[in-house]
């Protein structure tokens, strides 16, 4: 899959293509339906498929300081799009100038002049242009003028819930990672770099990888989770703690993982942490011994949920 920063990244001689447009944070099951339709349309036409997405999140420009928590980093989003068969991910810098573009300007300057669209596939609630003045109907009007088709895809969801990034963020924020996984189509993932912590875990027999998450990451509610540490192509089963370590009167909220049956060094590594199940809330214990006893139970439960047997 090709990755462009801005539509200027299109190679010279770029021909026609099929485009889908959106932030697509999370690349959840609703997004997958829209993107899948675009990929299918592109293959039918014998054209490349392009996902036009944005960075930073548009809300940070529209209302500075209101940047929502992010479900996927740009790099992870690219990997997910590639799995869906997308040919090009074009990250369009969302600037004040872009924000001020009228719907007609956006269509003409971005979709027609730069990308030479043959077809556009979007969700039926798609909005674009200054103050979201454009919608699917106006996009179809532009399509008839410039010679491209528009497919407005119905929104995916269950009987009482429409799948959306906002809904998933609320689930993650509440610690309901199981339901979040149902909507995402996979376990929620937080990425970052492993940094040195207080090393108390090592002293009590449970050394942890302390994650410094990427900015704006959607961090689940405080508690203990069963999940995995993702290092390259490896999935390492882990018991993951989120919170301020109240037993030790901690002040800083941390994300750290005890990787089962692991003896290597993760310091400085860029990793992901995925969350399969919430085991319990974060608790304060009266003694280190009581904490360790509970951690023994947490690890045993993690093994049970993930189907991991002790080694050795």
C-alpha positions as CSV (number, residue, x, y, z in Angstrom):
1,X,0.0,0.0,0.0
2,X,1.2,3.5,-0.9
3,X,1.2,6.2,1.8
4,X,1.0,9.8,0.8
5,X,1.2,12.9,3.0
6,X,-1.2,15.3,1.3
7,X,-2.7,15.0,-2.2
8,X,0.6,16.4,-3.4
9,X,2.0,12.9,-2.8
10,X,0.2,11.6,-5.9
11,X,2.7,10.5,-8.5
12,X,3.0,12.4,-11.8
13,X,0.6,10.8,-14.4
14,X,-1.8,9.7,-11.7
15,X,-5.0,8.4,-13.3
16,X,-8.5,7.9,-12.1
17,X,-9.3,6.2,-8.8
18,X,-12.0,5.4,-6.3
19,X,-11.9,7.4,-3.1
20,X,-13.4,7.1,0.3
21,X,-13.1,9.9,2.8
22,X,-13.1,10.1,6.6
23,X,-11.1,10.2,9.8
24,X,-11.8,6.5,10.2
25,X,-10.4,6.5,13.8
26,X,-10.6,2.9,15.0
27,X,-11.3,1.5,11.5
28,X,-14.2,-0.2,13.2
29,X,-16.8,-2.5,11.7
30,X,-18.8,0.4,10.3
31,X,-15.7,1.9,8.7
32,X,-14.8,-1.5,7.4
33,X,-18.1,-1.7,5.6
34,X,-17.6,1.6,3.8
35,X,-13.9,1.0,3.0
36,X,-14.7,-2.5,1.8
37,X,-17.3,-1.1,-0.6
38,X,-14.7,1.3,-2.0
39,X,-12.1,-1.5,-2.5
40,X,-14.7,-3.6,-4.2
41,X,-15.8,-0.8,-6.5
42,X,-12.2,0.0,-7.4
43,X,-11.5,-3.6,-8.3
44,X,-14.6,-3.8,-10.4
45,X,-13.5,-0.7,-12.3
46,X,-9.9,-1.8,-12.5
47,X,-8.8,1.3,-10.6
48,X,-6.8,1.9,-7.4
49,X,-8.6,2.6,-4.1
50,X,-7.7,5.6,-2.1
51,X,-8.5,6.3,1.6
52,X,-8.4,10.0,2.2
53,X,-8.0,10.6,5.9
54,X,-6.9,13.5,8.1
55,X,-4.3,14.5,10.7
56,X,-4.7,16.1,13.2
57,X,-8.2,15.2,14.0
58,X,-10.5,17.9,12.5
59,X,-12.0,18.7,15.9
60,X,-8.6,20.0,17.1
61,X,-8.7,22.7,14.4
62,X,-12.5,23.4,14.6
63,X,-12.4,23.7,18.4
64,X,-8.8,23.8,19.7
65,X,-8.4,21.8,22.9
66,X,-11.2,19.4,22.1
67,X,-9.1,16.7,20.4
68,X,-10.9,13.4,21.1
69,X,-9.0,10.4,22.4
70,X,-7.6,8.4,19.5
71,X,-8.4,4.7,19.0
72,X,-5.7,4.2,16.4
73,X,-2.4,5.8,15.6
74,X,-1.7,6.8,12.0
75,X,0.7,4.0,11.6
76,X,-1.7,1.4,13.0
77,X,-4.5,2.8,10.9
78,X,-2.3,2.3,7.8
79,X,-1.7,-1.4,8.8
80,X,-5.4,-2.0,9.2
81,X,-6.3,-0.3,5.9
82,X,-3.7,-2.4,4.1
83,X,-5.3,-5.5,5.6
84,X,-8.6,-4.4,4.0
85,X,-6.9,-4.2,0.5
86,X,-6.6,-0.5,0.2
87,X,-4.1,0.7,-2.4
88,X,-3.3,4.2,-1.1
89,X,-3.7,5.9,2.2
90,X,-3.5,9.7,1.7
91,X,-3.2,11.6,5.0
92,X,-4.5,15.2,4.3
93,X,-3.1,17.7,6.9
94,X,-6.2,19.3,8.4
95,X,-5.3,22.9,8.5
96,X,-7.3,26.1,9.0
97,X,-7.1,26.6,5.3
98,X,-8.7,23.2,4.6
99,X,-11.3,23.9,7.2
100,X,-12.3,27.1,5.4
101,X,-12.7,25.4,2.0
102,X,-16.3,25.4,0.7
103,X,-17.8,22.1,-0.4
104,X,-17.4,23.0,-4.0
105,X,-13.7,24.0,-3.5
106,X,-13.0,20.7,-1.7
107,X,-14.5,18.7,-4.5
108,X,-12.8,20.6,-7.3
109,X,-9.3,21.1,-5.8
110,X,-8.9,17.8,-3.9
111,X,-11.1,15.2,-5.5
112,X,-11.1,16.3,-9.1
113,X,-7.9,18.3,-9.8
114,X,-5.6,16.2,-7.6
115,X,-7.1,12.7,-7.3
116,X,-9.1,12.5,-10.6
117,X,-11.9,10.6,-8.9
118,X,-14.1,8.1,-10.8
119,X,-16.2,7.2,-7.8
120,X,-16.5,8.3,-4.2
121,X,-17.8,6.0,-1.4
122,X,-18.8,7.5,1.9
123,X,-21.1,6.9,4.8
124,X,-24.7,8.2,4.4
125,X,-24.1,10.8,7.1
126,X,-20.9,12.2,5.5
127,X,-20.3,15.9,5.8
128,X,-17.6,18.0,4.2
129,X,-16.5,21.6,3.5
130,X,-16.7,24.6,5.8
131,X,-19.0,24.1,8.7
132,X,-19.9,20.7,7.3
133,X,-22.1,22.4,4.7
134,X,-21.7,19.6,2.1
135,X,-23.5,16.2,2.3
136,X,-24.1,13.2,0.1
137,X,-26.7,15.0,-1.9
138,X,-24.4,17.9,-2.7
139,X,-21.6,15.5,-3.5
140,X,-23.8,13.7,-6.0
141,X,-24.6,17.0,-7.6
142,X,-20.9,17.7,-8.0
143,X,-20.4,14.2,-9.3
144,X,-22.9,14.8,-12.1
145,X,-21.0,17.9,-13.0
146,X,-17.5,16.5,-12.9
147,X,-18.2,12.9,-14.0
148,X,-17.9,10.8,-10.9
149,X,-20.4,8.6,-9.1
150,X,-21.2,8.7,-5.4
151,X,-22.2,5.8,-3.2
152,X,-23.7,6.7,0.2
153,X,-23.3,3.5,2.4
154,X,-25.8,2.9,5.2
155,X,-24.4,2.9,8.7
156,X,-23.6,-0.3,10.4
157,X,-24.7,-1.2,13.9
158,X,-26.8,-3.4,16.1
159,X,-30.5,-3.1,16.7
160,X,-30.2,-0.2,19.1
161,X,-26.7,1.2,18.5
162,X,-25.0,2.7,15.4
163,X,-21.3,1.9,15.3
164,X,-19.2,5.0,15.7
165,X,-15.8,6.0,17.0
166,X,-17.5,8.1,19.7
167,X,-19.4,5.1,21.0
168,X,-16.2,3.0,21.1
169,X,-14.4,5.7,23.0
170,X,-17.1,5.7,25.6
171,X,-16.8,1.9,26.0
172,X,-13.0,2.1,26.3
173,X,-13.3,5.0,28.8
174,X,-15.7,2.8,30.9
175,X,-13.4,-0.2,30.7
176,X,-15.8,-2.2,28.7
177,X,-13.1,-3.6,26.4
178,X,-15.2,-6.7,25.5
179,X,-18.0,-4.6,23.9
180,X,-15.4,-2.3,22.3
181,X,-13.9,-5.4,20.7
182,X,-17.3,-6.4,19.3
183,X,-17.7,-3.0,17.5
184,X,-14.0,-2.7,16.5
185,X,-13.9,-6.3,15.2
186,X,-10.7,-6.8,17.2
187,X,-9.3,-5.9,20.6
188,X,-8.6,-2.3,21.4
189,X,-4.9,-1.4,21.2
190,X,-2.8,1.3,22.8
191,X,0.6,2.1,21.4
192,X,3.7,3.8,22.8
193,X,7.3,3.3,24.0
194,X,8.4,1.3,27.0
195,X,10.1,3.5,29.6
196,X,11.6,2.9,33.0
197,X,9.2,3.0,36.0
198,X,9.8,2.7,39.7
199,X,10.8,-1.0,39.3
200,X,8.7,-2.0,42.3
201,X,7.2,-4.8,40.2
202,X,10.7,-6.4,39.8
203,X,11.1,-6.3,43.6
204,X,7.9,-8.2,44.2
205,X,8.4,-10.8,41.5
206,X,6.2,-9.1,38.8
207,X,8.4,-6.9,36.6
208,X,6.4,-4.8,34.2
209,X,6.8,-3.0,31.0
210,X,5.8,0.6,31.7
211,X,4.2,2.2,28.6
212,X,4.5,5.9,27.6
213,X,1.4,6.1,25.3
214,X,1.3,8.1,22.2
215,X,-0.4,11.5,22.6
216,X,-4.3,11.5,22.7
217,X,-4.4,7.7,23.1
218,X,-7.7,6.3,24.3
219,X,-6.7,4.6,27.6
220,X,-9.2,2.2,29.2
221,X,-10.6,2.9,32.7
222,X,-8.3,2.1,35.7
223,X,-8.2,-1.6,36.4
224,X,-6.5,-4.9,35.7
225,X,-6.9,-6.4,32.2
226,X,-6.0,-9.6,30.4
227,X,-4.4,-8.9,27.0
228,X,-1.3,-8.9,24.9
229,X,1.8,-6.9,24.4
230,X,2.4,-6.6,20.6
231,X,6.1,-6.4,19.6
232,X,6.5,-6.5,15.8
233,X,4.7,-9.7,14.8
234,X,4.7,-11.2,18.3
235,X,1.7,-11.4,20.5
236,X,2.9,-11.8,24.1
237,X,0.2,-12.6,26.7
238,X,0.1,-10.2,29.6
239,X,-1.7,-9.0,32.6
240,X,-2.1,-5.2,32.2
241,X,-2.5,-2.6,35.0
242,X,-3.9,0.9,34.5
243,X,-3.9,3.3,37.4
244,X,-1.8,5.1,39.9
245,X,-0.7,2.2,42.1
246,X,-2.7,3.2,45.2
247,X,-1.1,0.6,47.4
248,X,2.2,2.6,47.0
249,X,0.4,6.0,47.2
250,X,1.2,6.6,43.6
251,X,0.1,9.9,42.0
252,X,0.8,9.3,38.3
253,X,-1.6,7.3,36.1
254,X,0.4,4.5,34.4
255,X,-0.2,1.7,31.9
256,X,2.1,-1.3,32.6
257,X,2.1,-4.9,31.6
258,X,3.4,-8.1,33.3
259,X,4.3,-10.2,30.3
260,X,3.7,-13.9,31.1
261,X,6.7,-16.2,30.8
262,X,9.0,-13.5,29.5
263,X,12.6,-12.8,30.5
264,X,13.7,-10.3,27.8
265,X,14.2,-6.6,27.9
266,X,11.6,-4.3,26.4
267,X,13.0,-0.9,27.4
268,X,12.9,1.6,24.6
269,X,10.8,-0.7,22.4
270,X,7.8,0.6,20.5
271,X,5.0,-1.8,21.4
272,X,1.2,-2.0,21.5
273,X,-1.0,-3.3,24.3
274,X,-4.3,-5.0,23.5
275,X,-7.1,-5.5,25.9
276,X,-9.2,-8.6,25.8
277,X,-11.0,-8.6,29.2
278,X,-11.2,-6.4,32.3
279,X,-10.5,-8.6,35.4
280,X,-11.2,-6.1,38.2
281,X,-11.0,-2.4,39.2
282,X,-7.8,-0.9,40.6
283,X,-7.7,-1.5,44.4
284,X,-5.6,-0.3,47.3
285,X,-4.3,-3.2,49.5
286,X,-3.3,-3.1,53.1
287,X,0.0,-4.8,52.5
288,X,2.4,-5.7,49.8
289,X,1.7,-9.4,50.6
290,X,-2.0,-8.9,50.0
291,X,-1.2,-7.2,46.7
292,X,1.1,-10.0,45.6
293,X,-1.6,-12.6,46.5
294,X,-4.1,-10.7,44.3
295,X,-1.6,-10.5,41.5
296,X,-1.1,-14.2,41.6
297,X,-4.9,-14.5,41.1
298,X,-4.9,-11.9,38.3
299,X,-2.1,-13.8,36.4
300,X,-3.9,-17.1,36.9
301,X,-7.1,-15.6,35.5
302,X,-5.2,-14.1,32.6
303,X,-3.8,-17.5,31.7
304,X,-7.3,-19.0,31.9
305,X,-8.9,-16.3,29.7
306,X,-6.1,-16.3,27.1
307,X,-5.6,-20.1,27.1
308,X,-1.9,-19.8,28.2
309,X,-0.3,-22.6,30.2
310,X,2.8,-22.0,32.4
311,X,6.1,-22.8,30.8
312,X,8.9,-24.8,32.4
